[in-house]
Amino acid sequence: MKDKTRELRNDQHEDFDDATALQEGEVRTVPFGMKPEQFQRFADALHEGFAELDIHDVVAVVQGSGATNRSYKYGMAFDEAHVSDYDIALVSPTLVKRAEEFHIKLSGPLSEQDISMLGLKPVHSRLRKMIERPVNFKIMRDAEPPEGIEVP
């Protein structure tokens, strides 16, 4: 596992306080740990991956510390004690239906087995390789996207 001292790619932020500072009332549009151009490549890969799987109704939202800069469990800043992951909520009637057919619980992140059963391994692997971080998928039943940073 890589540690916090890993080398950052040119398109990753090193200093989150300065690079991600927002004025009061501004809405964050790029996850912590990404610059806008990296986030756009991530979004393109996500959408292309689901299109290749013939799933066209996905709304993806970055949640967790990637959206808030704070770990839910420990309250630490993004990348503070370790290389943080990205939690991606997927709102999709197609994926909900598939998950129900395979009796996959929608109460938390999908396991590697769930991802394989749902046929999401290609897009999941592509995203993890692209951003060099763990990526967690969670399928949401809600009609409205959950709070976070919507993937364009």
Secondary structure, DSSP 8 states (H G I E B T S, - for coil): ---TTS---TTS-S-HHHHT---TT----S-TT--HHHHHHHHHHHHHHHHHTT----EEEEETHHHHSB-TTT--BTTSSS---EEEEEE-HHHHHHHHHTT---SS---HHHHHHTT-HHHHHHHHHHHTS-EEEEEE--SS--SSEE--
